[in-house]
Amino acid sequence: MKKRIALIFLIIFSFLNPLYAQELKTLSLQECIDIALKKNPDILASKSTVEKSFFKIGEARSGYFPEIDLSLGYQRTYQESKTGEEYSKQYSGQINLTQTLFDFGKTSKQVQVQEELYKSTQWQDKDTLLQTIYNVKEAYFSALKAKKQKETALEVIRQSKRHLDLAKGFYEVGLKPKIEVTKAEVELSNATLNLITAEKQLSQALLNLKVAMGAVDMQDFDIRQEEYAVRKLDEKELLDIAIERNPQLQAIKFNKQASISTEELVKKEYMPKFTGSASYGYLNEDFPLDKKWTLFLQMSLPLFSGWSTTYKLKQAKADTTYYSYKEDSIRQQITSQIKNLFVQLKEASQKIETLKIALKQAKENLDLAMGRYEVGIGSSIEVVDAIVLYEQTNTQYWQAIYDYNVTYAQIQKTVGWAE
């Protein structure tokens, strides 16, 4: 039996020893978020997408400028005829310039489409940022809950060890039967198993936090307890803000506007296009070369393209219809989410206030049960029941804290708050 007790405390010490062997760096929630904003690959990839969309605006604007190219050539020709064979050669060098003179606003409309798509990409980037921040918060509060569960398990072990010491003392003086000691030993063994589970859950929760931060290879760290506070929020006000700032909804709006502009752009393909080109250079069979320049004005009018323009226009109209329905769908989802989240937030806050009182009562009940047992008028059943009640209430309290904070983080993400 003594060997079993020694093994139990050896296991407990194996969990506690790393905490004393080296002091871990403690990170706050905001510090974890700051690391995620710098290292999370989803955010970095999203930033690259925004840059690519911005460069497409420059590509569209290139239609305002002339195209200039330089050509150098040497031509060797062989011709065979009735009069004999003839060889000829020619050297050439010229610079060419082509400029769109008037295209009925096609280039400017292309720029407008890309600018609207760029704004959509910016909102998509913000959605990625908000999702990452939410993931960090959810993982952080999950780790905090696991940490509190471990602390509860350690407290239960302390109380179980005290119970065991008292039971052994009473048994040695003949006041309690042997079964009291055995029950206390079983209780301590179960508490140790719960500690092992709590330690595993804490390790997994901290790993999930590293994944959310995008820093899986980061050294181990501890987390700081965040102060809990009930926030005063107005449902209607937040719903109005969400309609204006929700990144998914805003991205859809700009995608719809880009589709409308694309319709207008495709219609301009039916219009003529006026271009001018000029070239200046030298040309001759031998040096010195003869000077040469040309100037050419052209109007091109599309007559038939296999109905390609017609189908492009239908595609653009289909996109506009799609984004219109999608905008209405997301708007309804936002309304539903805000209303549901407010219900969950209210429930969690009420649970916290109730469980805060229940936790205080459970601790007082545990102290009373232990005190009664210590003076010999209580029973082991009272002590075990008090320990179990304290453990359950503590677990429920921190679960409610987790639910409240995660629900509030969901509200922040839906509304479009990055703080």
MOKAFEN-V469912 format. One record per residue. N is the residue number from 0. PHI is phi in degrees with one decimal (* if undefined). Layout:
n=N phi=PHI
n=N phi=PHI
This chain:
n=0 phi=*
n=1 phi=-64.1
n=2 phi=-64.4
n=3 phi=-64.4
n=4 phi=-63.3
n=5 phi=-64.1
n=6 phi=-64.3
n=7 phi=-60.7
n=8 phi=-72.4
n=9 phi=-66.2
n=10 phi=-65.4
n=11 phi=-60.7
n=12 phi=-65.5
n=13 phi=-63.6
n=14 phi=-79.9
n=15 phi=-81.6
n=16 phi=-59.6
n=17 phi=-59.1
n=18 phi=-68.3
n=19 phi=-92.1
n=20 phi=-68.0
n=21 phi=-148.1
n=22 phi=-82.8
n=23 phi=-81.0
n=24 phi=-68.5
n=25 phi=-103.1
n=26 phi=-112.5
n=27 phi=-86.6
n=28 phi=-60.7
n=29 phi=-64.6
n=30 phi=-65.9
n=31 phi=-64.4
n=32 phi=-64.7
n=33 phi=-61.2
n=34 phi=-64.3
n=35 phi=-62.5
n=36 phi=-65.5
n=37 phi=-93.6
n=38 phi=-116.9
n=39 phi=-61.5
n=40 phi=-65.9
n=41 phi=-63.5
n=42 phi=-67.5
n=43 phi=-63.8
n=44 phi=-65.5
n=45 phi=-64.5
n=46 phi=-61.4
n=47 phi=-65.9
n=48 phi=-64.7
n=49 phi=-63.7
n=50 phi=-60.8
n=51 phi=-60.3
n=52 phi=-65.1
n=53 phi=-65.4
n=54 phi=-67.3
n=55 phi=-67.2
n=56 phi=-63.7
n=57 phi=-62.5
n=58 phi=-62.2
n=59 phi=-66.2
n=60 phi=-69.4
n=61 phi=-62.8
n=62 phi=-66.9
n=63 phi=-76.3
n=64 phi=-105.4
n=65 phi=-73.6
n=66 phi=-102.1
n=67 phi=-123.8
n=68 phi=-142.9
n=69 phi=-115.3
n=70 phi=-129.7
n=71 phi=-124.8
n=72 phi=-147.3
n=73 phi=-136.7
n=74 phi=-124.5
n=75 phi=-117.2
n=76 phi=-123.8
n=77 phi=-120.5
n=78 phi=-135.0
n=79 phi=-114.0
n=80 phi=-138.2
n=81 phi=-65.8
n=82 phi=-83.7
n=83 phi=134.0
n=84 phi=-96.8
n=85 phi=-140.1
n=86 phi=-112.6
n=87 phi=-143.7
n=88 phi=-140.6
n=89 phi=-151.0
n=90 phi=-106.9
n=91 phi=-147.4
n=92 phi=-158.8
n=93 phi=-154.7
n=94 phi=-115.2
n=95 phi=-117.7
n=96 phi=-131.8
n=97 phi=-126.5
n=98 phi=-136.1
n=99 phi=-74.4
n=100 phi=-90.3
n=101 phi=-159.1
n=102 phi=-132.3
n=103 phi=60.1
n=104 phi=80.5
n=105 phi=-66.2
n=106 phi=-65.0
n=107 phi=-63.7
n=108 phi=-71.2
n=109 phi=-62.4
n=110 phi=-63.3
n=111 phi=-62.0
n=112 phi=-60.2
n=113 phi=-67.5
n=114 phi=-65.5
n=115 phi=-69.8
n=116 phi=-66.5
n=117 phi=-63.5
n=118 phi=-63.6
n=119 phi=-63.1
n=120 phi=-65.4
n=121 phi=-62.2
n=122 phi=-69.5
n=123 phi=-63.9
n=124 phi=-63.2
n=125 phi=-66.3
n=126 phi=-63.2
n=127 phi=-62.1
n=128 phi=-62.4
n=129 phi=-64.3
n=130 phi=-65.7
n=131 phi=-65.4
n=132 phi=-60.8
n=133 phi=-62.4
n=134 phi=-59.6
n=135 phi=-65.5
n=136 phi=-62.9
n=137 phi=-61.3
n=138 phi=-67.4
n=139 phi=-65.2
n=140 phi=-70.5
n=141 phi=-66.6
n=142 phi=-66.6
n=143 phi=-64.4
n=144 phi=-62.3
n=145 phi=-64.3
n=146 phi=-63.8
n=147 phi=-67.2
n=148 phi=-66.0
n=149 phi=-66.9
n=150 phi=-61.6
n=151 phi=-63.5
n=152 phi=-62.1
n=153 phi=-66.2
n=154 phi=-65.9
n=155 phi=-63.3
n=156 phi=-62.8
n=157 phi=-61.9
n=158 phi=-67.9
n=159 phi=-66.4
n=160 phi=-65.0
n=161 phi=-63.5
n=162 phi=-60.9
n=163 phi=-64.0
n=164 phi=-61.0
n=165 phi=-66.4
n=166 phi=-62.1
n=167 phi=-65.6
n=168 phi=-64.6
n=169 phi=-65.0
n=170 phi=-65.6
n=171 phi=-64.9
n=172 phi=-96.4
n=173 phi=84.0
n=174 phi=-89.9
n=175 phi=-131.5
n=176 phi=-76.5
n=177 phi=-60.6
n=178 phi=-62.4
n=179 phi=-63.0
n=180 phi=-67.0
n=181 phi=-63.1
n=182 phi=-61.4
n=183 phi=-66.1
n=184 phi=-67.7
n=185 phi=-63.0
n=186 phi=-59.3
n=187 phi=-66.9
n=188 phi=-64.0
n=189 phi=-63.4
n=190 phi=-63.6
n=191 phi=-67.4
n=192 phi=-61.9
n=193 phi=-63.9
n=194 phi=-65.1
n=195 phi=-61.1
n=196 phi=-64.0
n=197 phi=-63.6
n=198 phi=-65.0
n=199 phi=-64.6
n=200 phi=-63.9
n=201 phi=-66.1
n=202 phi=-61.7
n=203 phi=-65.0
n=204 phi=-65.9
n=205 phi=-68.4
n=206 phi=-65.9
n=207 phi=-62.2
n=208 phi=-65.8
n=209 phi=-62.2
n=210 phi=-62.9
n=211 phi=-63.1
n=212 phi=-77.4
n=213 phi=77.6
n=214 phi=-135.5
n=215 phi=-63.0
n=216 phi=-84.8
n=217 phi=-66.3
n=218 phi=-62.5
n=219 phi=-61.0
n=220 phi=-147.8
n=221 phi=-105.0
n=222 phi=-118.8
n=223 phi=-92.3
n=224 phi=-71.3
n=225 phi=-85.9
n=226 phi=-69.4
n=227 phi=-89.8
n=228 phi=-151.3
n=229 phi=-74.2
n=230 phi=-94.2
n=231 phi=-91.7
n=232 phi=-123.7
n=233 phi=-106.4
n=234 phi=-61.5
n=235 phi=-64.7
n=236 phi=-63.6
n=237 phi=-67.6
n=238 phi=-65.9
n=239 phi=-63.8
n=240 phi=-65.1
n=241 phi=-62.9
n=242 phi=-63.0
n=243 phi=-86.7
n=244 phi=-120.7
n=245 phi=-61.1
n=246 phi=-65.4
n=247 phi=-64.6
n=248 phi=-66.8
n=249 phi=-66.2
n=250 phi=-62.5
n=251 phi=-63.9
n=252 phi=-59.6
n=253 phi=-72.4
n=254 phi=-65.0
n=255 phi=-64.9
n=256 phi=-64.1
n=257 phi=-65.0
n=258 phi=-66.6
n=259 phi=-62.7
n=260 phi=-66.3
n=261 phi=-65.9
n=262 phi=-56.4
n=263 phi=-64.7
n=264 phi=-65.6
n=265 phi=-63.6
n=266 phi=-61.0
n=267 phi=-73.2
n=268 phi=-68.7
n=269 phi=-78.7
n=270 phi=-88.5
n=271 phi=-71.3
n=272 phi=-132.1
n=273 phi=-107.5
n=274 phi=-131.5
n=275 phi=-131.6
n=276 phi=-137.5
n=277 phi=-144.5
n=278 phi=-140.8
n=279 phi=-141.8
n=280 phi=-173.7
n=281 phi=-133.1
n=282 phi=-155.1
n=283 phi=-176.0
n=284 phi=-78.9
n=285 phi=-156.1
n=286 phi=-80.3
n=287 phi=-74.8
n=288 phi=-84.5
n=289 phi=-85.7
n=290 phi=-75.7
n=291 phi=-150.7
n=292 phi=-143.8
n=293 phi=-137.8
n=294 phi=-136.7
n=295 phi=-138.2
n=296 phi=-112.3
n=297 phi=-139.9
n=298 phi=-120.7
n=299 phi=-117.3
n=300 phi=-127.3
n=301 phi=-69.5
n=302 phi=-102.7
n=303 phi=-155.9
n=304 phi=-129.0
n=305 phi=68.9
n=306 phi=63.5
n=307 phi=-60.8
n=308 phi=-65.1
n=309 phi=-61.2
n=310 phi=-72.9
n=311 phi=-62.2
n=312 phi=-66.3
n=313 phi=-65.5
n=314 phi=-62.5
n=315 phi=-62.7
n=316 phi=-65.9
n=317 phi=-64.4
n=318 phi=-62.3
n=319 phi=-61.2
n=320 phi=-63.4
n=321 phi=-60.0
n=322 phi=-68.4
n=323 phi=-65.4
n=324 phi=-67.3
n=325 phi=-64.4
n=326 phi=-62.2
n=327 phi=-66.0
n=328 phi=-64.2
n=329 phi=-66.5
n=330 phi=-59.5
n=331 phi=-66.6
n=332 phi=-62.1
n=333 phi=-61.7
n=334 phi=-59.3
n=335 phi=-64.7
n=336 phi=-63.2
n=337 phi=-60.4
n=338 phi=-64.2
n=339 phi=-65.9
n=340 phi=-66.3
n=341 phi=-66.6
n=342 phi=-63.8
n=343 phi=-65.2
n=344 phi=-65.3
n=345 phi=-64.5
n=346 phi=-62.1
n=347 phi=-63.9
n=348 phi=-65.3
n=349 phi=-66.5
n=350 phi=-63.0
n=351 phi=-61.7
n=352 phi=-62.9
n=353 phi=-69.3
n=354 phi=-70.8
n=355 phi=-61.7
n=356 phi=-70.0
n=357 phi=-64.0
n=358 phi=-66.2
n=359 phi=-62.3
n=360 phi=-67.7
n=361 phi=-64.6
n=362 phi=-68.4
n=363 phi=-63.9
n=364 phi=-62.8
n=365 phi=-64.7
n=366 phi=-63.8
n=367 phi=-66.1
n=368 phi=-63.0
n=369 phi=-67.7
n=370 phi=-65.3
n=371 phi=-63.8
n=372 phi=-68.1
n=373 phi=-63.8
n=374 phi=-92.9
n=375 phi=89.4
n=376 phi=-108.8
n=377 phi=-102.1
n=378 phi=-117.1
n=379 phi=-63.4
n=380 phi=-61.6
n=381 phi=-60.6
n=382 phi=-65.0
n=383 phi=-62.3
n=384 phi=-61.3
n=385 phi=-66.8
n=386 phi=-65.1
n=387 phi=-62.8
n=388 phi=-63.2
n=389 phi=-62.8
n=390 phi=-63.8
n=391 phi=-64.9
n=392 phi=-64.7
n=393 phi=-62.4
n=394 phi=-63.1
n=395 phi=-64.8
n=396 phi=-64.8
n=397 phi=-75.1
n=398 phi=-66.6
n=399 phi=-65.5
n=400 phi=-60.0
n=401 phi=-61.1
n=402 phi=-59.4
n=403 phi=-64.9
n=404 phi=-66.3
n=405 phi=-69.1
n=406 phi=-63.7
n=407 phi=-63.6
n=408 phi=-64.3
n=409 phi=-65.2
n=410 phi=-62.7
n=411 phi=-59.4
n=412 phi=-65.4
n=413 phi=-65.1
n=414 phi=-72.7
n=415 phi=101.1
n=416 phi=-86.9
n=417 phi=-93.9
n=418 phi=-76.5
